[in-house]
Amino acid sequence: MSSFGCCLWWFLAGALLGWLLHHLLSRCCCKSGTCPAQAESTHPPAAKAADIPSAVMPTSAPVAETPKPAPEPKPTAKPKTAAKPKTPAKPKAAPKAKTIDITAAKTAGFALKNADDLTIIEGVGPKINDLFKDNGLNTFAQVAKATVPQMRAILDKGGSRFRMANPGTWAQQADLAANNKWAELKALQDKLSAGVDK
């Protein structure tokens, strides 16, 4: 016989034995009338007056209702006035860029071709001028605000031929040019060689 068949027979034998024991015990216990399961099902317990809450028990005297307070009058609201249309805020005008004084630059010894000629910065030639303008640095003020890493990134983007360029003083020179401080720029450039201190 297989092990499954053997287990099945033992299971059935155990179930049958359990049923027989239950049946015999329930007959023995319930003959004397003390079987709690049958007692509960055949005779429901009598309700005692003490078990019923007083709120449920009827009373002989009617309870007088307390009067509800009158609702308070609502405050009268002010009549709504038509809302004034909001006027859109005027956009702040961008600060005017300082105009480059080409005459003063020429007087100081600079040969400016136009107001945005970045080649007057010591170390910036025509190729770097074009590279900067292609990457958004079009004016002296924009170059003055650029950081050395930003300028270095533009130079690296341009290729290996710009690797030798050193933008360390270019922002300072561009700031002097943007503020028309041509004499100071000339004095600074006299100390520089290709944009680097001599």
C-alpha positions in Angstrom: 0.0 0.0 0.0 1.3 3.5 -0.8 2.2 5.9 1.9 -0.6 8.2 0.9 -3.2 5.4 1.2 -1.8 4.6 4.7 -2.0 8.2 5.8 -5.6 8.5 4.5 -6.7 5.5 6.6 -5.2 6.8 9.7 -6.8 10.2 9.2 -10.3 8.6 8.7 -9.8 6.4 11.7 -8.8 9.4 13.9 -11.8 11.5 12.6 -14.2 8.6 13.4 -12.8 8.1 16.8 -13.0 11.8 17.6 -16.7 11.9 16.5 -17.6 8.9 18.6 -15.9 10.4 21.7 -17.7 13.7 21.2 -21.0 11.9 20.8 -20.5 9.8 24.0 -19.4 12.7 26.1 -22.2 14.9 25.1 -24.8 12.1 25.9 -23.2 11.6 29.4 -23.1 15.3 30.3 -26.5 16.2 28.9 -28.5 13.3 30.5 -28.4 15.1 33.9 -29.6 18.4 32.3 -26.4 20.2 32.9 -25.3 20.6 29.3 -24.6 24.3 28.9 -25.0 24.3 25.1 -28.5 22.9 25.3 -29.5 25.0 28.3 -28.7 28.2 26.4 -30.4 27.2 23.2 -33.7 25.9 24.8 -34.2 28.4 27.7 -33.2 32.0 27.2 -32.3 33.8 30.4 -35.0 35.8 32.0 -34.3 39.6 31.9 -34.0 41.2 35.2 -35.1 44.7 35.7 -31.7 45.6 37.2 -30.0 44.5 33.9 -32.0 46.9 31.7 -30.6 50.4 31.6 -32.8 53.1 33.1 -32.8 55.1 29.9 -34.7 52.3 28.2 -37.2 51.7 30.9 -40.4 53.8 30.5 -41.1 56.3 33.2 -44.5 57.3 34.4 -43.8 61.1 34.5 -43.1 62.8 31.2 -39.8 64.6 31.1 -40.1 68.3 30.4 -38.1 69.4 27.4 -35.6 72.2 27.9 -36.3 75.1 25.5 -33.8 75.7 22.7 -32.2 79.1 22.7 -33.2 81.3 19.8 -30.7 81.5 17.0 -28.5 84.6 17.1 -29.1 87.0 14.2 -26.5 86.9 11.5 -24.5 90.1 11.2 -25.4 92.1 8.1 -22.7 91.9 5.5 -21.5 95.0 3.8 -22.5 95.0 0.2 -19.8 93.8 -2.1 -18.3 96.5 -4.3 -17.0 95.6 -7.7 -13.4 94.6 -7.5 -11.1 97.0 -9.2 -9.2 95.3 -11.9 -5.5 94.9 -11.1 -3.2 96.7 -13.3 -0.3 94.5 -14.4 3.0 95.5 -12.8 5.3 97.2 -15.1 8.3 95.1 -15.8 11.5 96.6 -14.4 13.6 98.0 -17.1 16.9 96.3 -17.5 19.7 98.5 -16.4 21.1 100.4 -19.3 24.4 99.0 -20.4 27.1 101.6 -20.2 28.1 102.9 -23.6 31.7 102.4 -24.5 33.5 105.7 -25.1 35.4 104.8 -28.2 37.0 108.3 -28.4 38.3 108.0 -24.8 39.6 104.5 -25.7 41.5 105.8 -28.7 42.9 108.7 -26.7 44.3 106.1 -24.2 45.9 104.2 -27.1 43.4 101.5 -27.9 42.4 100.8 -31.5 38.7 99.7 -31.0 37.0 98.6 -34.2 33.6 98.7 -32.5 32.1 99.0 -29.0 32.2 95.2 -28.5 35.8 94.6 -29.8 37.0 92.1 -27.3 40.5 91.9 -29.0 41.6 94.9 -26.9 41.8 92.5 -23.9 45.4 91.4 -23.6 45.5 87.7 -24.6 42.3 87.7 -26.7 42.8 87.6 -30.4 40.3 87.5 -33.3 39.7 83.8 -33.1 39.0 83.9 -29.3 36.8 87.0 -29.9 34.7 85.0 -32.4 34.7 81.9 -30.1 33.4 84.0 -27.2 30.7 85.7 -29.3 29.6 82.3 -30.5 29.2 81.2 -26.9 27.2 84.2 -25.6 30.0 86.5 -24.4 29.4 89.4 -26.7 30.2 92.5 -24.6 32.9 93.6 -22.1 30.2 93.5 -19.3 29.5 89.8 -20.1 33.1 88.9 -20.1 33.6 90.8 -16.8 30.9 88.7 -15.2 32.3 85.4 -16.5 34.5 83.2 -14.3 37.8 81.8 -15.3 36.4 78.2 -15.3 33.5 79.4 -17.6 36.0 81.0 -20.0 38.3 78.0 -19.8 35.3 75.7 -20.7 34.6 77.9 -23.8 38.3 77.7 -24.8 38.4 73.9 -24.3 35.2 73.7 -26.4 37.1 75.6 -29.2 39.7 72.9 -29.5 43.4 72.3 -28.6 44.7 75.4 -30.3 43.2 77.5 -27.5 44.8 75.4 -24.8 47.7 77.8 -24.2 45.4 80.8 -23.7 45.2 82.0 -20.0 41.9 83.8 -19.1 43.1 84.7 -15.6 43.0 88.5 -16.1 40.4 88.8 -18.8 37.4 89.5 -16.6 39.4 92.2 -14.8 40.4 93.8 -18.1 36.8 93.6 -19.5 35.5 95.2 -16.3 37.8 98.2 -16.8 36.8 98.5 -20.4 33.1 98.2 -19.6 33.4 101.1 -17.2 35.5 103.3 -19.6 38.5 103.1 -17.3 40.9 103.2 -20.2 43.9 104.7 -18.4 43.7 102.0 -15.7 43.3 99.3 -18.3 46.4 100.6 -20.1 48.4 100.6 -16.9 47.3 97.0 -16.1 48.1 95.8 -19.7 51.6 97.4 -19.4 52.3 94.8 -16.6 50.9 91.9 -18.6 52.2 89.7 -21.4 49.6 87.7 -23.3 47.2 88.4 -20.5 49.5 87.1 -17.7 51.7 89.0 -15.3 55.2 89.5 -16.8 
